[in-house]
Amino acid sequence: DGEHKKALPAALHALRFSTKVYGSSSVQLVPAYLLLAEACIGVGNLQQASNYLSQAQWIVLRTPDCSGAFQHRLHRSLGLLCAAGGNFDQALYHLANDIYLASSTFGVKSVEASGGYFHMANVFFHQNKMDIANSLYAEQKSLRSLRTRKWKSVKTP
């Protein structure tokens, strides 16, 4: 947490190595681009984050059978970029797509979808729409606690 600047060199290496292994237009580069974008958002370099997300989005658009997992993560990152830039309506659009794709891919009660609810709640919080924000925080908390209960039941005989 808060170590975005330290993550940048490792994320750049991940992109370089992934490019060497998979080629320059492989969908396998998307996670590295998303990691770079997240690190750039964390240090406040929104323009560079936008550039990395554009590269990831271009790859996803050119990959007809791109998995919902990659697509949901891309929309989450786009939503976080828009929120960081104060474009809350566009952030909500991307986060809604994130939740839809995560729910379609992993299930409506998945931990992957719960992250989208959390980030969407943060956007509504910044818009001072507390009723909506609190409802989404409650949904996210419910999904997380459900996941915890399932995990404990697997570990505990």
C-alpha positions in Angstrom: 0.0 0.0 0.0 1.4 3.4 -1.0 4.4 1.8 -2.7 3.4 2.7 -6.2 6.7 4.4 -7.1 8.6 1.2 -6.1 6.3 -0.9 -8.2 7.0 0.9 -11.5 10.4 -0.7 -12.3 9.1 -4.2 -11.6 6.0 -3.5 -13.7 8.1 -2.3 -16.6 10.2 -5.5 -16.4 7.0 -7.5 -16.4 5.9 -5.8 -19.6 9.3 -6.2 -21.2 9.6 -9.9 -20.3 6.0 -10.6 -21.3 6.6 -8.9 -24.7 9.6 -11.1 -25.3 7.7 -14.2 -24.4 4.3 -13.5 -26.0 4.9 -10.8 -28.6 3.9 -7.2 -28.7 0.2 -7.7 -29.3 -0.7 -10.6 -27.1 -3.5 -10.4 -24.6 -1.0 -11.8 -22.1 0.5 -8.2 -22.0 -2.8 -6.8 -20.5 -2.0 -7.6 -16.8 1.4 -5.8 -17.1 -0.2 -2.8 -18.7 -2.8 -2.7 -16.0 -0.2 -3.0 -13.3 1.8 -0.1 -14.9 -1.4 2.0 -15.1 -2.3 1.3 -11.4 1.2 2.3 -10.3 1.0 5.5 -12.5 -2.4 6.4 -11.0 -0.9 5.9 -7.5 1.9 8.4 -8.2 -0.4 10.8 -9.8 0.8 10.4 -13.4 -2.6 10.1 -15.0 -1.5 10.8 -18.5 1.0 7.9 -18.5 -1.7 5.7 -16.9 -4.0 6.6 -19.7 -1.4 5.6 -22.3 -0.9 2.2 -20.7 -4.6 1.6 -20.4 -5.0 2.6 -24.1 -2.5 -0.1 -25.0 -4.4 -2.6 -22.9 -7.7 -1.6 -24.4 -6.4 -1.8 -27.9 -5.2 -5.4 -27.3 -8.5 -6.4 -25.7 -10.5 -4.9 -28.6 -8.3 -6.8 -31.1 -8.8 -10.1 -29.3 -12.2 -11.5 -30.2 -12.1 -14.3 -27.6 -10.7 -12.1 -24.8 -11.8 -13.5 -21.5 -14.2 -11.7 -19.2 -11.4 -11.7 -16.5 -9.2 -9.5 -18.6 -12.1 -7.3 -19.6 -13.4 -6.7 -16.1 -9.9 -5.8 -14.9 -9.5 -3.4 -17.8 -12.8 -1.7 -16.9 -11.8 -1.5 -13.3 -8.6 0.2 -14.1 -10.3 2.6 -16.5 -12.8 3.4 -13.8 -10.1 4.1 -11.3 -8.3 6.4 -13.8 -11.5 8.3 -14.5 -12.2 8.6 -10.8 -8.7 9.9 -10.1 -9.2 12.5 -12.8 -12.5 13.6 -11.3 -14.6 12.2 -14.2 -17.1 10.5 -12.0 -19.8 9.7 -14.6 -17.3 7.9 -16.8 -15.8 6.2 -13.8 -19.2 4.8 -12.9 -19.7 3.6 -16.5 -16.5 1.6 -16.4 -17.1 0.3 -12.9 -20.6 -0.9 -13.8 -19.0 -2.8 -16.7 -16.4 -4.1 -14.3 -19.1 -5.5 -12.0 -21.1 -6.9 -14.9 -18.1 -8.7 -16.4 -16.8 -9.9 -13.1 -20.2 -11.3 -12.1 -20.7 -12.9 -15.5 -17.2 -14.5 -15.4 -16.9 -15.4 -11.7 -20.4 -15.3 -10.3 -22.6 -12.5 -8.8 -21.3 -13.3 -5.3 -17.6 -13.4 -6.3 -14.8 -11.5 -4.5 -13.9 -10.2 -8.0 -17.2 -8.4 -8.3 -17.0 -7.1 -4.7 -14.0 -5.0 -5.6 -16.1 -3.2 -8.2 -18.8 -2.4 -5.7 -16.2 -1.0 -3.4 -14.7 1.3 -6.0 -18.2 2.4 -7.2 -19.1 3.2 -3.6 -16.0 5.4 -3.4 -17.1 7.3 -6.4 -20.6 7.9 -5.0 -19.0 8.9 -1.7 -17.0 11.6 -3.5 -20.2 12.8 -5.2 -21.7 13.1 -1.7 -24.4 10.5 -2.6 -24.2 8.8 0.8 -27.3 6.6 0.5 -26.0 4.9 -2.6 -22.4 4.7 -1.3 -23.5 3.1 1.9 -25.7 0.6 0.0 -22.7 -0.4 -2.2 -20.3 -0.6 0.8 -22.8 -2.9 2.5 -23.0 -5.1 -0.6 -19.3 -5.3 -0.9 -19.0 -6.1 2.8 -21.6 -8.8 2.4 -19.8 -10.4 -0.5 -16.5 -10.3 1.3 -17.9 -11.9 4.5 -19.7 -14.6 2.4 -16.3 -15.4 0.9 -14.6 -15.5 4.3 -17.3 -17.9 5.7 -16.9 -20.2 2.6 -13.1 -20.2 3.1 -13.4 -21.0 6.8 -15.8 -23.9 6.1 -13.3 -25.3 3.6 -10.4 -25.0 6.1 -12.3 -26.1 9.2 -13.4 -29.8 9.4 
